[in-house]
Amino acid sequence: MFFNTLLAMTSSEQLFKDSALRMPGGVNSPVRAFRAVGGHPIFIASAHGSKVTSADGREYIDYIGSWGPALLGHAHAPTVKAVQAAAERGLSYGAPTELELRFAERVMELYPSIQMMRCVSSGTEATMSALRVARGFTGRDVIVKFNGAYHGHADCLLVQAGSGAATFGNPDSAGVPQAMVQNTLSMPYNDLSALEGLFDERGQEIAAVIVEPVAGNMGCVPPEPGFLEGLVSLCTDAGAVSIFDEVMTGCRLAAGGAQERYKLKPDMTCLGKVVGGGMPLAVYGGRKEVMQCVAPSGPVYQAGTLSGNPLAVSAGLTTLNALTPAVYARLEAASARLEAGLKQALQETNVTATVQRVGAMLTVFFHDGRVTSWEQASQCDRERFSAWHQALLAEGIMWPPSQFEAAFISAAHEDADIDRTVQAARRALAKL
Ligand code: KE4
């Protein structure tokens, strides 16, 4: 048994070695490389419900959840069936389908602020397109984001970016000409007075403010009371477009995302991850008069070969139709149980760290006290996080491999999974 385990255990390691010869860092997206936590990434062979199974044959309780999409659990049966059925009808047509219309109707039912929308294939495409539309609609060039926020890898957004960029400590990416970011201003998150000052000074130049309504890419950082409301009204007063990047929060914090939870109506919204049920599907949309600028109705060009792909939309629509109140009740119960358990484990082991949660996204910050901004998140003890992550992994818990990410709970996480996670976390904390 031991020998087989030893052999089996090398398969992720061997796959990683071989992949590194073919793909930069051996991965197709940087954060998967485990650079922030050391060791080699675990290659996944399959996933069901709350679990993933590695190429080494080991099962883990999963809190990466494909970085958010697996809200209903991996291999959600109705979604898998919908994709299988769609595949039988052909993989891609490059033509409009009724399915896209029904999907758009369902999105607008959940997001009343979206009066018109467009499907794209990734969150990056959604935010990049939304900003271009905001610039086209206002005739202005300046865009505002927030330090530590990540909105995908479009050139103009890789400024003080969070997620993988933050982890590597190179928030401004190589390869992005100064000209591409000279109109991008990055402000401190949750600092409304700083934003007010900017609008006083340059409000008439600002095309859009794009915000993660609950930050997830510096770790889970909720908006301070009044921050989002102030942001939206500053935009309205100045004729700028407010864009809620709900790629991560959409359908996770509520069926209608953060804007439902906080009762706000941004001018534009970007959705991704959950909205595609795990398939390459994202959305940008908003006020009709803004979206009518998009080609072929208007002068702002945006296109995509696989936009609204029938398999992706089948997965997305099936997922959106499964977002019942019972799902959110379960998500809240499981997430609250995990939060309480982790807080107790920290207390019992006397480890300095802060647990922050909104709905079914949560981060353990190795930081003394609340984290309300990137300036605070960046002070976290990354070494301690890394040691804790490695110890959790050894216990069969797949936690996001970066201090600057959120952990994602699914409706498939049972109390037994949560309790096992808390016990493992306690043992891992005790080793620090
Ligand atoms: P994608 O292009 O990766 O589909 O979406 C970009 C994006 C946009 N907006 C927000 C708020 C996001 O969180 C993301 C992507 N999130 C990361 C995880 N923090 C995806 C994981 C990865 O980069 O591999």
Residues whose N, C-alpha, C, O or C-beta is under 5 A from the ligand:
A	BS01	KE4	S29 V31 W67 S122 G123 T124 Y150 H151 G152 S163 E212 N217 D245 V247 M248 G272
